[in-house]
């Protein structure tokens, strides 16, 4: 579908990859919100699912009479998370863009609250809501930037190391106040169009993961704020369309695109030697956790083959990761 000639106040982009039921549930949560919003268009980008996603979502839109505000576009390739969102952004002109995961449910009034916030904070390039589980329990969704020292914390898995290097620990605690953060989850973010005009679209060299922190760092470098606004709330089901988080929790080997994205991120922001330093610090931390595993007879605290996989693309870390005839899953 070609770019729309009309300009809207808000464009909502949902990237679908083999999650038609989740995507339809997300659309249902938007249906009651649309009438109370300024002119809004919702684009579902199907990231080359090669299943019945497109027909199911189109049927749901038609049967529910959502055609006035929602439509589906089909990508010819699965280029990843950034690619799918960029495709949606380029399809409809708008003053603001809400990127929304397919595995989200928008709580009543939350989009309006986000729009009010981006108008209130004039230097906000991004505004993010509180992410929560279905029962209302909040999720950690705001972070410090990842740095080489953080790799030591991650692999050491030791409270003493985390305490000593707490300024480099990535997760930020849940808060009830609006705060300016370094990085926020892209499960749901409202982005000002002026930001996109200034810094460009998301980096499609990432297939998935690290693309959100990359974009947040670019926004910060351009002088904008990233405002976490917990008064707006969105349910994030997590894991609806990807296995990475589950793999990590089970200490299984995640898909290789996770490590390719990691290498790209560290090289872009810390240089090739920064990537190598991140890997070496990870190994130092791993020696600590491995020693504890032996002494305390604990199971492995890192993912299978992680010590090897962190070196993926070390010789050419900025090479874009392209999914070609692979069965990797889309981002959760």
DASULTA-V92241 format. One record per run of one state. SS is the DSSP state (hx for helix, st for strand, lp for the rest). FROM is the first residue (numbers start at 1). LEN is the number of residues. If there is no record, write none. Layout:
ss | from | len
SS | FROM | LEN
SS | FROM | LEN
This chain:
ss | from | len
lp | 1 | 6
st | 7 | 10
lp | 17 | 3
hx | 20 | 12
lp | 32 | 2
hx | 34 | 3
lp | 37 | 3
st | 40 | 7
lp | 47 | 6
hx | 53 | 11
lp | 64 | 6
st | 70 | 5
lp | 75 | 6
hx | 81 | 11
lp | 92 | 1
st | 93 | 9
lp | 102 | 2
st | 104 | 3
lp | 107 | 3
hx | 110 | 11
lp | 121 | 3
st | 124 | 9
lp | 133 | 5
st | 138 | 1
lp | 139 | 3
st | 142 | 2
lp | 144 | 4
hx | 148 | 9
lp | 157 | 2
hx | 159 | 6
lp | 165 | 1
hx | 166 | 3
lp | 169 | 2
st | 171 | 1
lp | 172 | 7
st | 179 | 2
lp | 181 | 2
st | 183 | 2
lp | 185 | 3
st | 188 | 5
hx | 193 | 7
lp | 200 | 11
hx | 211 | 11
lp | 222 | 3
st | 225 | 12
lp | 237 | 7
hx | 244 | 6
lp | 250 | 6
hx | 256 | 41
lp | 297 | 9
hx | 306 | 4
lp | 310 | 23
